[in-house]
Structures are given as structure tokens and as C-alpha cells.
């Protein structure tokens, strides 16, 4: 897996006012937690982090470079969460989790479907039900994605988590009975007519009428 670098600095000011000042200067507040350093308040470039997110870093291992008191320390982290402004879609805050390279961590890895299912060629409809897999592994073994081959799927067949085979370096935490993808039969004209009919009267309304009559 590609490892990326991200520069940051220790943040000495807190509060909404300080956060607004940071954002006006092109920075965002952040927190690193989970390791020997304890919880650290940081600030970093909004542009740099957005660039990494746009490249789909997901659960990539990041070398977070923390500058303080004239020196820089490099700490391995993963990006756990980031917040966006609901209107402007600008970055507001980020949380990083410090990792220890010899200790397993839990990550969410995206699933990518590969191949062409015969069931689709026969008119079936693909239903991609589970798009991420919860996996436990060492930080150095983090996966970019898990590929699932659908080239054997006919109409009515499915792939569950149990069918996904990974090496011994990985422990799958998602329940093995969870359906990942299935090929459903195409809709009939009767199905389409049913879907176009108006919804039935809600049960709570019917009960309300009955109470009034009583």
C-alpha cells in the first residue's frame, strides 16, 4: 500500500473563534489520539488534506509530520474522520488515530466488483449490497480495496462475506452471512405496474379512524 505524508503543527489555541481564524488562513483544526502521545491538538493545511482525500486515501497509512519547538516528529496514523461544512463543503476538522506498527487495527476497506456476471447479460439486475469490509490487520498490511469477482454469478446467485478469501494476514470482522452482491431477476410488467400504484393507507391512520368511530 502507498504511504503518504502530511505536515502538521501543534495547535496551542482552542475554541470556535480560534478555529474560524485557522480556516480563514487555509488551515483546519485536528486531533491525533490513540497512541503513546495521548491526545494532541494539531493544525494542518486544508488544501493538503483535501488533496489526499480526493485521491481516495481511505484507510491509507499516513506519516503525519508534527512540527513543534523547532523539530519535526513523524508519527504513523490513519485518518479516522473528517467533517465538512454542509453548505460550502469545505473541511472543518479532522481526527487521526495513531497506530503502532506491530499492533493490529480495525479498518473499513472498500469492496470493488470485477468481472462481468452472466446473469447481467441474461437481463438480471446487480444488487451491490455491502460496499465495505471490516478487517483487522497490521498497519503495514492495510489494503486499498478488496476485489470480488462476479464473473460466475447467474440470475438468483449471490456472494456472501464467507466467499471472500484473504490471506492469513487479515481477519475479517464482518459477519460471514452478510450478502455482498447478488444478481436479481429482471422486473416483470406486473412488478412495474405494482410499483406504479399509489402507496397503501398507513396503518396508523386506519387505527385513528377506528378509534374515532368507537
Secondary structure, DSSP 8 states (H G I E B T S, - for coil): ---EEEEEEE----SHHHHHHHHHTTEEEEEEESSTT--EEEEEEHHHHHHHHHTT-TT--EEEEEEETTEEEEEEEEEEEEEE-TTT--EEEEEEEE--TTSEEEEEEEEEEES--HHHHTT-EEEE---EEEEEEEGGG--S-EEEE-TT--TT-EEEGGG----TT-EE-S-TT-EEEEEE----HHHHHHHHS-----HHHHHHHHHHH-
